[in-house]
Amino acid sequence: MFNNLRSFGTGKEIWDYFRCIYSQNNSAQKFQVEMGIANYKQGNLSIEQLYARFLNLLSEYTGIIYSKIPKESLEALYLVHAESQRNQFLMKLWPEFEAVRASLINRSPIPTLDECLGELLWEEQ
């Protein structure tokens, strides 16, 4: 390793070299998480189990996405993501919940993901 560094004249050049060699692009990780979200289905899970596991996927996804966003833009991005996350969650439900899903989406204002969860838990029981 030391022999590879002899050609660099400054510490900055060495650190740039290390950054280039050892930093990993998280595009592959982002792709995997997005694939997991897209393919996630309720299966034999209860609404509560579906919600908990879905939040884990979303947490991993937002950690990747938000890390690249300037602080000033985070609030606007959060509002857009909140709506998308709610819709993604509602898409994962069994067809038996179609009437509830349609009712939630057609409200004005559209309820938050947490409000949707409350109604779906009530409906499930």
MMTF fields as JSON, N, C-alpha, C and O atoms, coordinates in Angstrom:
{
  "mmtfVersion": "1.0.0",
  "mmtfProducer": "UNKNOWN",
  "numBonds": 499,
  "numAtoms": 500,
  "numGroups": 125,
  "numChains": 1,
  "numModels": 1,
  "chainsPerModel": [1],
  "groupsPerChain": [125],
  "chainIdList": ["A"],
  "bondAtomList": [4, 2, 8, 6, 12, 10, 16, 14, 20, 18, 24, 22, 28, 26, 32, 30, 36, 34, 40, 38, 44, 42, 48, 46, 52, 50, 56, 54, 60, 58, 64, 62, 68, 66, 72, 70, 76, 74, 80, 78, 84, 82, 88, 86, 92, 90, 96, 94, 100, 98, 104, 102, 108, 106, 112, 110, 116, 114, 120, 118, 124, 122, 128, 126, 132, 130, 136, 134, 140, 138, 144, 142, 148, 146, 152, 150, 156, 154, 160, 158, 164, 162, 168, 166, 172, 170, 176, 174, 180, 178, 184, 182, 188, 186, 192, 190, 196, 194, 200, 198, 204, 202, 208, 206, 212, 210, 216, 214, 220, 218, 224, 222, 228, 226, 232, 230, 236, 234, 240, 238, 244, 242, 248, 246, 252, 250, 256, 254, 260, 258, 264, 262, 268, 266, 272, 270, 276, 274, 280, 278, 284, 282, 288, 286, 292, 290, 296, 294, 300, 298, 304, 302, 308, 306, 312, 310, 316, 314, 320, 318, 324, 322, 328, 326, 332, 330, 336, 334, 340, 338, 344, 342, 348, 346, 352, 350, 356, 354, 360, 358, 364, 362, 368, 366, 372, 370, 376, 374, 380, 378, 384, 382, 388, 386, 392, 390, 396, 394, 400, 398, 404, 402, 408, 406, 412, 410, 416, 414, 420, 418, 424, 422, 428, 426, 432, 430, 436, 434, 440, 438, 444, 442, 448, 446, 452, 450, 456, 454, 460, 458, 464, 462, 468, 466, 472, 470, 476, 474, 480, 478, 484, 482, 488, 486, 492, 490, 496, 494],
  "bondOrderList": [1, 1, 1, 1, 1, 1, 1, 1, 1, 1, 1, 1, 1, 1, 1, 1, 1, 1, 1, 1, 1, 1, 1, 1, 1, 1, 1, 1, 1, 1, 1, 1, 1, 1, 1, 1, 1, 1, 1, 1, 1, 1, 1, 1, 1, 1, 1, 1, 1, 1, 1, 1, 1, 1, 1, 1, 1, 1, 1, 1, 1, 1, 1, 1, 1, 1, 1, 1, 1, 1, 1, 1, 1, 1, 1, 1, 1, 1, 1, 1, 1, 1, 1, 1, 1, 1, 1, 1, 1, 1, 1, 1, 1, 1, 1, 1, 1, 1, 1, 1, 1, 1, 1, 1, 1, 1, 1, 1, 1, 1, 1, 1, 1, 1, 1, 1, 1, 1, 1, 1, 1, 1, 1, 1],
  "groupList": [{"groupName": "MET", "atomNameList": ["N", "CA", "C", "O"], "elementList": ["N", "C", "C", "O"], "formalChargeList": [0, 0, 0, 0], "bondAtomList": [1, 0, 2, 1, 3, 2], "bondOrderList": [1, 1, 2], "singleLetterCode": "M", "chemCompType": "L-PEPTIDE LINKING"}, {"groupName": "PHE", "atomNameList": ["N", "CA", "C", "O"], "elementList": ["N", "C", "C", "O"], "formalChargeList": [0, 0, 0, 0], "bondAtomList": [1, 0, 2, 1, 3, 2], "bondOrderList": [1, 1, 2], "singleLetterCode": "F", "chemCompType": "L-PEPTIDE LINKING"}, {"groupName": "ASN", "atomNameList": ["N", "CA", "C", "O"], "elementList": ["N", "C", "C", "O"], "formalChargeList": [0, 0, 0, 0], "bondAtomList": [1, 0, 2, 1, 3, 2], "bondOrderList": [1, 1, 2], "singleLetterCode": "N", "chemCompType": "L-PEPTIDE LINKING"}, {"groupName": "LEU", "atomNameList": ["N", "CA", "C", "O"], "elementList": ["N", "C", "C", "O"], "formalChargeList": [0, 0, 0, 0], "bondAtomList": [1, 0, 2, 1, 3, 2], "bondOrderList": [1, 1, 2], "singleLetterCode": "L", "chemCompType": "L-PEPTIDE LINKING"}, {"groupName": "ARG", "atomNameList": ["N", "CA", "C", "O"], "elementList": ["N", "C", "C", "O"], "formalChargeList": [0, 0, 0, 0], "bondAtomList": [1, 0, 2, 1, 3, 2], "bondOrderList": [1, 1, 2], "singleLetterCode": "R", "chemCompType": "L-PEPTIDE LINKING"}, {"groupName": "SER", "atomNameList": ["N", "CA", "C", "O"], "elementList": ["N", "C", "C", "O"], "formalChargeList": [0, 0, 0, 0], "bondAtomList": [1, 0, 2, 1, 3, 2], "bondOrderList": [1, 1, 2], "singleLetterCode": "S", "chemCompType": "L-PEPTIDE LINKING"}, {"groupName": "GLY", "atomNameList": ["N", "CA", "C", "O"], "elementList": ["N", "C", "C", "O"], "formalChargeList": [0, 0, 0, 0], "bondAtomList": [1, 0, 2, 1, 3, 2], "bondOrderList": [1, 1, 2], "singleLetterCode": "G", "chemCompType": "PEPTIDE LINKING"}, {"groupName": "THR", "atomNameList": ["N", "CA", "C", "O"], "elementList": ["N", "C", "C", "O"], "formalChargeList": [0, 0, 0, 0], "bondAtomList": [1, 0, 2, 1, 3, 2], "bondOrderList": [1, 1, 2], "singleLetterCode": "T", "chemCompType": "L-PEPTIDE LINKING"}, {"groupName": "LYS", "atomNameList": ["N", "CA", "C", "O"], "elementList": ["N", "C", "C", "O"], "formalChargeList": [0, 0, 0, 0], "bondAtomList": [1, 0, 2, 1, 3, 2], "bondOrderList": [1, 1, 2], "singleLetterCode": "K", "chemCompType": "L-PEPTIDE LINKING"}, {"groupName": "GLU", "atomNameList": ["N", "CA", "C", "O"], "elementList": ["N", "C", "C", "O"], "formalChargeList": [0, 0, 0, 0], "bondAtomList": [1, 0, 2, 1, 3, 2], "bondOrderList": [1, 1, 2], "singleLetterCode": "E", "chemCompType": "L-PEPTIDE LINKING"}, {"groupName": "ILE", "atomNameList": ["N", "CA", "C", "O"], "elementList": ["N", "C", "C", "O"], "formalChargeList": [0, 0, 0, 0], "bondAtomList": [1, 0, 2, 1, 3, 2], "bondOrderList": [1, 1, 2], "singleLetterCode": "I", "chemCompType": "L-PEPTIDE LINKING"}, {"groupName": "TRP", "atomNameList": ["N", "CA", "C", "O"], "elementList": ["N", "C", "C", "O"], "formalChargeList": [0, 0, 0, 0], "bondAtomList": [1, 0, 2, 1, 3, 2], "bondOrderList": [1, 1, 2], "singleLetterCode": "W", "chemCompType": "L-PEPTIDE LINKING"}, {"groupName": "ASP", "atomNameList": ["N", "CA", "C", "O"], "elementList": ["N", "C", "C", "O"], "formalChargeList": [0, 0, 0, 0], "bondAtomList": [1, 0, 2, 1, 3, 2], "bondOrderList": [1, 1, 2], "singleLetterCode": "D", "chemCompType": "L-PEPTIDE LINKING"}, {"groupName": "TYR", "atomNameList": ["N", "CA", "C", "O"], "elementList": ["N", "C", "C", "O"], "formalChargeList": [0, 0, 0, 0], "bondAtomList": [1, 0, 2, 1, 3, 2], "bondOrderList": [1, 1, 2], "singleLetterCode": "Y", "chemCompType": "L-PEPTIDE LINKING"}, {"groupName": "CYS", "atomNameList": ["N", "CA", "C", "O"], "elementList": ["N", "C", "C", "O"], "formalChargeList": [0, 0, 0, 0], "bondAtomList": [1, 0, 2, 1, 3, 2], "bondOrderList": [1, 1, 2], "singleLetterCode": "C", "chemCompType": "L-PEPTIDE LINKING"}, {"groupName": "GLN", "atomNameList": ["N", "CA", "C", "O"], "elementList": ["N", "C", "C", "O"], "formalChargeList": [0, 0, 0, 0], "bondAtomList": [1, 0, 2, 1, 3, 2], "bondOrderList": [1, 1, 2], "singleLetterCode": "Q", "chemCompType": "L-PEPTIDE LINKING"}, {"groupName": "ALA", "atomNameList": ["N", "CA", "C", "O"], "elementList": ["N", "C", "C", "O"], "formalChargeList": [0, 0, 0, 0], "bondAtomList": [1, 0, 2, 1, 3, 2], "bondOrderList": [1, 1, 2], "singleLetterCode": "A", "chemCompType": "L-PEPTIDE LINKING"}, {"groupName": "VAL", "atomNameList": ["N", "CA", "C", "O"], "elementList": ["N", "C", "C", "O"], "formalChargeList": [0, 0, 0, 0], "bondAtomList": [1, 0, 2, 1, 3, 2], "bondOrderList": [1, 1, 2], "singleLetterCode": "V", "chemCompType": "L-PEPTIDE LINKING"}, {"groupName": "PRO", "atomNameList": ["N", "CA", "C", "O"], "elementList": ["N", "C", "C", "O"], "formalChargeList": [0, 0, 0, 0], "bondAtomList": [1, 0, 2, 1, 3, 2], "bondOrderList": [1, 1, 2], "singleLetterCode": "P", "chemCompType": "L-PEPTIDE LINKING"}, {"groupName": "HIS", "atomNameList": ["N", "CA", "C", "O"], "elementList": ["N", "C", "C", "O"], "formalChargeList": [0, 0, 0, 0], "bondAtomList": [1, 0, 2, 1, 3, 2], "bondOrderList": [1, 1, 2], "singleLetterCode": "H", "chemCompType": "L-PEPTIDE LINKING"}],
  "groupTypeList": [0, 1, 2, 2, 3, 4, 5, 1, 6, 7, 6, 8, 9, 10, 11, 12, 13, 1, 4, 14, 10, 13, 5, 15, 2, 2, 5, 16, 15, 8, 1, 15, 17, 9, 0, 6, 10, 16, 2, 13, 8, 15, 6, 2, 3, 5, 10, 9, 15, 3, 13, 16, 4, 1, 3, 2, 3, 3, 5, 9, 13, 7, 6, 10, 10, 13, 5, 8, 10, 18, 8, 9, 5, 3, 9, 16, 3, 13, 3, 17, 19, 16, 9, 5, 15, 4, 2, 15, 1, 3, 0, 8, 3, 11, 18, 9, 1, 9, 16, 17, 4, 16, 5, 3, 10, 2, 4, 5, 18, 10, 18, 7, 3, 12, 9, 14, 3, 6, 9, 3, 3, 11, 9, 9, 15],
  "groupIdList": [1, 2, 3, 4, 5, 6, 7, 8, 9, 10, 11, 12, 13, 14, 15, 16, 17, 18, 19, 20, 21, 22, 23, 24, 25, 26, 27, 28, 29, 30, 31, 32, 33, 34, 35, 36, 37, 38, 39, 40, 41, 42, 43, 44, 45, 46, 47, 48, 49, 50, 51, 52, 53, 54, 55, 56, 57, 58, 59, 60, 61, 62, 63, 64, 65, 66, 67, 68, 69, 70, 71, 72, 73, 74, 75, 76, 77, 78, 79, 80, 81, 82, 83, 84, 85, 86, 87, 88, 89, 90, 91, 92, 93, 94, 95, 96, 97, 98, 99, 100, 101, 102, 103, 104, 105, 106, 107, 108, 109, 110, 111, 112, 113, 114, 115, 116, 117, 118, 119, 120, 121, 122, 123, 124, 125],
  "secStructList": [7, 2, 2, 2, 2, 6, 6, 7, 7, 1, 2, 2, 2, 2, 2, 2, 2, 2, 2, 2, 2, 2, 7, 7, 7, 1, 2, 2, 2, 2, 2, 2, 2, 2, 2, 2, 2, 2, 2, 7, 7, 7, 6, 6, 7, 7, 2, 2, 2, 2, 2, 2, 2, 2, 2, 2, 2, 2, 2, 2, 2, 2, 2, 2, 2, 2, 6, 6, 1, 7, 4, 4, 4, 2, 2, 2, 2, 2, 2, 2, 2, 2, 2, 2, 2, 2, 2, 2, 2, 2, 2, 6, 1, 7, 4, 4, 4, 2, 2, 2, 2, 2, 2, 2, 2, 6, 1, 1, 1, 7, 7, 7, 2, 2, 2, 2, 2, 2, 2, 2, 2, 2, 2, 2, 7],
  "xCoordList": [0.842, 0.0, 0.877, 0.609, 1.927, 2.795, 3.386, 3.496, 3.76, 4.328, 3.327, 3.719, 2.05, 1.018, 0.879, 0.471, 1.211, 1.021, 2.212, 2.094, 3.329, 4.531, 4.334, 4.978, 3.468, 3.29, 2.498, 2.474, 1.862, 1.059, 1.924, 2.77, 1.692, 2.498, 1.947, 2.697, 0.611, -0.002, -0.905, -1.314, -1.198, -2.135, -3.522, -4.21, -3.93, -5.238, -5.33, -6.351, -4.266, -4.269, -4.397, -5.08, -3.739, -3.826, -5.259, -5.81, -5.867, -7.234, -8.216, -9.154, -8.014, -8.877, -8.747, -9.734, -7.528, -7.298, -8.028, -8.702, -7.89, -8.579, -10.092, -10.777, -10.605, -12.047, -12.514, -13.553, -11.758, -12.105, -12.075, -12.962, -11.072, -10.896, -11.858, -12.413, -12.053, -12.769, -14.212, -14.948, -14.631, -16.027, -16.91, -16.528, -18.081, -19.009, -20.244, -20.793, -20.662, -21.888, -23.053, -23.042, -24.048, -25.173, -26.31, -27.436, -26.042, -27.078, -27.603, -28.806, -26.703, -27.128, -28.013, -29.018, -27.627, -28.428, -29.795, -30.818, -29.811, -31.07, -31.961, -33.161, -31.379, -32.141, -32.751, -33.924, -31.96, -32.458, -33.623, -34.613, -33.509, -34.584, -35.837, -36.949, -35.653, -36.806, -37.468, -38.695, -36.673, -37.216, -37.996, -39.067, -37.446, -38.142, -39.481, -40.472, -39.517, -40.769, -41.768, -42.945, -41.296, -42.184, -42.781, -43.946, -41.998, -42.453, -43.113, -43.602, -43.134, -43.677, -45.181, -45.866, -45.695, -47.14, -47.569, -46.752, -48.85, -49.372, -49.202, -48.893, -49.397, -49.264, -50.148, -51.332, -49.59, -50.378, -50.162, -50.439, -49.672, -49.411, -50.677, -51.546, -50.765, -51.83, -51.485, -50.373, -52.441, -52.2, -51.055, -50.193, -51.046, -50.007, -48.625, -47.654, -48.53, -47.254, -46.805, -45.632, -47.739, -47.446, -46.89, -45.882, -47.551, -47.161, -45.76, -44.941, -45.48, -44.177, -43.051, -42.019, -43.234, -42.187, -42.053, -40.953, -43.171, -43.148, -42.387, -41.612, -42.605, -41.879, -40.376, -39.589, -39.975, -38.545, -37.956, -36.875, -38.668, -38.21, -38.138, -37.167, -39.182, -39.205, -38.084, -37.484, -37.799, -36.731, -35.39, -34.596, -35.143, -33.901, -33.842, -32.797, -34.953, -35.018, -34.805, -34.01, -35.506, -35.363, -33.967, -33.459, -33.346, -31.971, -31.027, -30.109, -31.255, -30.425, -30.742, -29.835, -32.02, -32.445, -32.136, -31.563, -32.503, -32.368, -30.91, -30.609, -30.011, -28.605, -28.01, -26.983, -28.638, -28.107, -28.848, -28.534, -29.816, -30.649, -30.169, -29.904, -30.059, -29.695, -30.734, -31.926, -30.283, -31.138, -32.364, -33.453, -32.182, -33.283, -34.42, -35.561, -34.122, -35.123, -35.813, -36.774, -35.344, -35.865, -37.359, -38.069, -37.84, -39.258, -40.158, -41.144, -39.835, -40.636, -40.583, -41.6, -39.404, -39.267, -40.064, -40.697, -40.033, -40.77, -42.263, -42.899, -42.826, -44.255, -44.596, -45.623, -43.753, -43.967, -43.852, -44.672, -42.827, -42.639, -43.764, -44.145, -44.296, -45.373, -46.572, -47.172, -46.914, -48.042, -47.721, -48.558, -46.538, -46.127, -46.079, -46.503, -45.57, -45.473, -46.857, -47.078, -47.781, -49.147, -49.729, -50.318, -49.57, -50.103, -49.458, -50.137, -48.145, -47.447, -47.983, -48.196, -48.197, -48.722, -50.112, -50.394, -50.963, -52.325, -52.331, -53.224, -51.364, -51.265, -50.935, -51.248, -50.317, -49.85, -50.955, -50.756, -52.102, -53.178, -53.868, -53.847, -54.475, -55.288, -56.417, -56.845, -56.899, -58.041, -59.289, -60.142, -59.403, -60.553, -60.66, -61.728, -59.575, -59.567, -59.79, -59.59, -60.192, -60.353, -61.345, -61.095, -62.462, -63.462, -62.888, -63.106, -62.163, -61.557, -60.471, -60.372, -59.662, -58.598, -59.185, -58.691, -60.224, -60.87, -61.448, -61.351, -62.045, -62.611, -61.52, -61.715, -60.39, -59.288, -58.702, -58.43, -58.513, -57.896, -58.821, -58.354, -60.122, -61.071, -61.493, -62.341, -60.933, -61.258, -60.533, -59.496, -61.107, -60.449, -60.442, -61.521, -59.343, -58.008, -57.73, -58.337, -56.812, -56.442, -55.734, -54.837, -56.129, -55.518, -54.039, -53.569, -53.335, -51.925, -51.811, -52.808, -50.598, -50.353, -50.792, -51.404, -50.492, -50.892, -52.41, -52.949, -53.092, -54.563, -55.14, -56.118, -54.53, -54.964, -54.787, -55.664, -53.643, -53.391, -54.484, -54.995, -54.856, -55.889, -57.202, -57.83, -57.603, -58.861, -58.753, -59.705, -57.602, -57.424, -57.398, -57.927, -56.798, -56.804, -58.224, -58.613, -58.993, -60.382, -61.152, -61.925, -60.945, -61.625, -61.206, -62.032, -59.937, -59.415, -60.075, -60.334, -60.349, -60.94, -62.423, -63.1],
  "yCoordList": [-1.196, 0.0, 1.246, 2.206, 1.222, 2.389, 2.754, 3.934, 1.756, 2.006, 2.699, 3.505, 2.395, 3.037, 4.523, 5.314, 4.898, 6.286, 7.19, 8.41, 6.633, 7.436, 8.433, 9.482, 8.124, 8.995, 10.257, 11.194, 10.296, 11.467, 12.505, 12.179, 13.771, 14.85, 15.479, 16.063, 15.366, 16.016, 15.045, 14.008, 15.419, 14.63, 14.598, 13.578, 15.711, 15.779, 14.769, 14.1, 14.657, 13.675, 12.252, 11.415, 11.985, 10.648, 10.387, 9.316, 11.368, 11.184, 11.048, 10.255, 11.804, 11.658, 10.261, 9.665, 9.746, 8.384, 7.362, 6.468, 7.497, 6.583, 6.661, 5.639, 7.882, 8.073, 7.354, 6.694, 7.486, 6.859, 5.335, 4.653, 4.81, 3.362, 2.71, 1.647, 3.353, 2.689, 3.129, 2.456, 4.223, 4.616, 3.758, 3.39, 3.452, 2.62, 3.424, 4.13, 3.306, 3.956, 3.169, 1.938, 3.856, 3.132, 2.924, 2.639, 3.06, 2.837, 1.41, 1.18, 0.456, -0.94, -1.183, -1.889, -0.595, -0.749, -0.089, -0.66, 1.103, 1.802, 0.965, 0.842, 0.398, -0.45, -1.632, -1.95, -2.286, -3.448, -3.069, -3.796, -1.943, -1.508, -1.151, -1.516, -0.437, -0.102, -1.362, -1.431, -2.357, -3.636, -4.312, -4.875, -4.25, -4.839, -4.168, -4.841, -2.85, -2.108, -2.457, -2.695, -2.485, -2.77, -4.172, -4.372, -5.132, -6.529, -6.93, -8.053, -6.051, -6.365, -6.514, -5.668, -7.58, -7.848, -8.266, -8.669, -8.163, -8.515, -9.997, -10.378, -10.825, -12.262, -12.7, -12.364, -13.449, -13.918, -13.053, -13.485, -11.84, -10.928, -10.188, -9.912, -9.874, -8.983, -7.571, -7.312, -6.667, -5.268, -4.702, -3.993, -5.009, -4.493, -5.017, -4.26, -6.296, -6.871, -6.272, -5.942, -6.137, -5.529, -4.118, -3.746, -3.349, -1.974, -1.902, -1.094, -2.725, -2.701, -3.038, -2.367, -4.047, -4.437, -3.416, -3.16, -2.838, -1.812, -0.585, 0.009, -0.203, 0.94, 0.687, 1.614, -0.553, -0.877, -0.646, -0.072, -1.092, -0.853, 0.642, 1.126, 1.364, 2.81, 3.521, 4.454, 3.093, 3.707, 3.533, 4.471, 2.359, 2.106, 2.957, 3.52, 3.045, 3.824, 5.317, 5.963, 5.855, 7.291, 7.623, 8.716, 6.696, 6.915, 7.104, 7.923, 6.349, 6.466, 7.759, 8.51, 8.02, 9.18, 10.491, 11.402, 10.593, 11.853, 12.242, 13.418, 11.274, 11.588, 12.458, 13.102, 12.488, 13.26, 14.579, 15.313, 14.883, 16.066, 17.195, 16.972, 18.408, 19.544, 19.741, 19.511, 20.156, 20.319, 21.191, 20.917, 22.244, 23.177, 22.504, 22.96, 21.44, 20.788, 19.611, 19.067, 19.216, 18.008, 18.078, 17.09, 19.208, 19.307, 19.089, 18.357, 19.711, 19.542, 18.096, 17.534, 17.499, 16.105, 15.188, 14.237, 15.473, 14.662, 14.648, 13.596, 15.801, 15.872, 15.033, 14.355, 15.075, 14.273, 12.79, 11.985, 12.433, 11.034, 10.508, 9.344, 11.325, 10.88, 10.416, 9.384, 11.165, 10.779, 9.508, 8.611, 9.427, 8.247, 7.006, 5.927, 7.155, 6.026, 5.508, 4.299, 6.43, 6.017, 5.226, 4.164, 5.732, 5.044, 3.676, 2.701, 3.612, 2.335, 1.316, 0.151, 1.759, 0.857, 0.354, -0.84, 1.244, 0.848, -0.123, -0.965, -0.016, -0.931, -2.353, -3.302, -2.515, -3.83, -4.671, -5.854, -4.07, -4.753, -5.812, -5.759, -6.765, -7.776, -7.108, -6.009, -7.758, -7.222, -7.025, -6.201, -7.767, -7.643, -6.246, -5.853, -5.512, -4.166, -3.08, -1.899, -3.456, -2.49, -1.381, -0.216, -1.721, -0.696, 0.31, 1.514, -0.173, 0.719, 1.568, 2.77, 0.926, 1.642, 2.774, 3.901, 2.483, 3.504, 4.621, 5.794, 4.268, 5.262, 6.191, 7.405, 5.631, 6.434, 7.38, 8.545, 6.882, 7.688, 8.792, 9.838, 8.566, 9.55, 10.601, 11.439, 10.579, 11.591, 12.888, 12.927, 13.933, 15.224, 15.873, 16.162, 16.109, 15.781, 14.284, 13.603, 13.796, 12.381, 12.123, 12.875, 11.071, 10.801, 10.416, 9.977, 10.594, 10.212, 8.692, 7.988, 8.203, 6.764, 6.23, 5.165, 6.947, 6.502, 6.472, 5.567, 7.455, 7.468, 6.305, 5.679, 6.027, 4.877, 3.586, 2.721, 3.464, 2.272, 2.09, 0.982, 3.159, 3.058, 2.522, 1.647, 3.038, 2.563, 1.141, 0.368, 0.79, -0.569, -1.579, -2.682, -1.222, -2.118, -2.33, -3.446, -1.258, -1.361, -2.265, -3.122, -2.076, -2.876, -4.34, -5.235, -4.583, -5.957, -6.721, -7.919, -6.024, -6.687, -6.838, -7.376],
  "zCoordList": [0.0, 0.0, 0.0, -0.723, 0.817, 0.921, -0.447, -0.781, -1.225, -2.55, -3.471, -4.315, -3.317, -4.142, -3.807, -4.657, -2.595, -2.155, -2.472, -2.367, -2.849, -3.121, -4.253, -4.273, -5.178, -6.335, -6.004, -6.801, -4.861, -4.493, -3.797, -2.964, -4.161, -3.613, -2.357, -1.574, -2.147, -0.98, -0.233, -0.754, 0.997, 1.793, 1.16, 1.213, 0.565, -0.082, -1.219, -1.377, -2.009, -3.107, -2.564, -3.154, -1.437, -0.82, -0.346, -0.6, 0.347, 0.836, -0.319, -0.241, -1.381, -2.566, -3.156, -3.587, -3.173, -3.664, -2.789, -3.302, -1.464, -0.549, -0.725, -0.75, -0.848, -1.036, -2.304, -2.305, -3.353, -4.632, -4.516, -5.031, -3.85, -3.754, -2.768, -3.044, -1.614, -0.531, -0.311, 0.41, -0.902, -0.697, -1.591, -2.702, -1.09, -1.837, -2.164, -1.318, -3.381, -3.832, -3.247, -3.277, -2.721, -2.129, -3.125, -2.715, -4.42, -5.435, -5.385, -5.509, -5.204, -5.142, -3.919, -3.998, -2.796, -1.585, -1.769, -1.39, -2.346, -2.604, -3.515, -3.274, -4.55, -5.476, -4.738, -4.934, -3.888, -3.14, -2.233, -2.153, -1.557, -0.658, -1.461, -1.079, -2.572, -3.417, -3.951, -4.031, -4.317, -4.785, -3.662, -3.888, -2.453, -1.304, -1.053, -0.77, -1.155, -0.957, -2.062, -1.791, -3.298, -4.427, -4.344, -4.69, -3.893, -3.859, -2.544, -2.42, -1.582, -0.268, -0.344, -0.919, 0.229, 0.23, 1.629, 2.457, 1.866, 3.177, 3.462, 4.592, 2.471, 2.691, 3.837, 3.872, 4.779, 5.929, 7.171, 8.29, 6.971, 8.091, 8.499, 7.672, 9.768, 10.234, 9.777, 9.317, 9.906, 9.545, 10.385, 9.865, 11.658, 12.554, 12.164, 12.163, 11.835, 11.411, 10.078, 9.901, 9.154, 7.861, 8.061, 7.459, 8.904, 9.166, 9.776, 9.338, 10.767, 11.446, 10.476, 10.472, 9.672, 8.723, 7.604, 7.117, 7.202, 6.168, 6.662, 5.912, 7.921, 8.493, 8.52, 8.33, 8.754, 8.733, 7.345, 7.214, 6.312, 4.939, 4.639, 4.058, 5.044, 4.795, 5.531, 4.998, 6.737, 7.52, 6.822, 6.748, 6.323, 5.601, 4.331, 4.003, 3.63, 2.392, 2.656, 1.973, 3.632, 3.903, 4.417, 4.165, 5.132, 5.572, 4.4, 4.454, 3.352, 2.146, 1.411, 1.051, 1.187, 0.395, 1.113, 0.515, 2.369, 3.091, 3.325, 3.529, 3.297, 3.54, 2.439, 2.653, 1.269, 0.139, -0.08, -1.017, 0.764, 0.573, 1.487, 2.668, 0.936, 1.801, 2.91, 2.702, 4.053, 5.235, 4.952, 5.455, 4.141, 3.855, 3.08, 3.141, 2.363, 1.513, 2.187, 1.643, 3.348, 3.991, 4.305, 4.123, 4.766, 5.132, 3.925, 4.016, 2.801, 1.586, 1.106, 0.699, 1.155, 0.738, 1.655, 1.195, 2.95, 3.91, 3.583, 3.647, 3.235, 2.913, 1.689, 1.665, 0.692, -0.517, -0.191, -0.631, 0.586, 0.954, 1.834, 1.707, 2.711, 3.599, 2.778, 3.077, 1.762, 0.904, 0.131, 0.036, -0.41, -1.168, -0.277, -0.691, 0.932, 1.852, 2.236, 2.314, 2.474, 2.791, 1.634, 1.84, 0.421, -0.748, -0.945, -1.267, -0.751, -0.882, 0.126, -0.212, 1.348, 2.377, 1.988, 2.097, 1.544, 1.179, -0.002, -0.102, -0.881, -2.024, -1.591, -2.31, -0.441, 0.013, 0.653, 0.927, 0.888, 1.611, 0.762, -0.468, 1.439, 0.767, -0.004, 0.349, -1.048, -1.806, -0.94, -1.27, 0.156, 1.045, 1.661, 2.13, 1.659, 2.234, 1.179, 1.462, -0.008, -1.095, -0.749, -1.058, -0.116, 0.228, 1.224, 1.086, 2.214, 3.206, 2.544, 2.788, 1.707, 1.001, 0.158, 0.202, -0.599, -1.44, -0.584, -0.944, 0.538, 1.437, 1.972, 2.04, 2.346, 2.892, 1.842, 2.132, 0.646, -0.41, -0.906, -1.357, -0.827, -1.349, -0.335, -0.643, 0.851, 1.854, 1.574, 0.911, 2.097, 1.991, 3.372, 3.887, 3.976, 3.503, 3.652, 4.479, 2.845, 2.898, 4.227, 4.606, 4.933, 6.242, 6.126, 5.076, 7.227, 7.29, 7.338, 7.497, 7.201, 7.294, 8.651, 8.724, 9.719, 11.061, 11.229, 11.865, 10.662, 10.721, 9.921, 10.332, 8.784, 7.979, 8.768, 8.769, 9.439, 10.247, 11.285, 11.451, 11.991, 13.014, 12.444, 13.039, 11.315, 10.717, 10.212, 10.315, 9.667, 9.164, 10.311, 10.169, 11.432, 12.597, 13.085, 13.429, 13.113, 13.535, 12.559, 12.986, 11.282, 10.256, 10.33, 10.152, 10.591, 10.662, 11.799, 11.681, 12.907, 14.067, 13.887, 14.763]
}
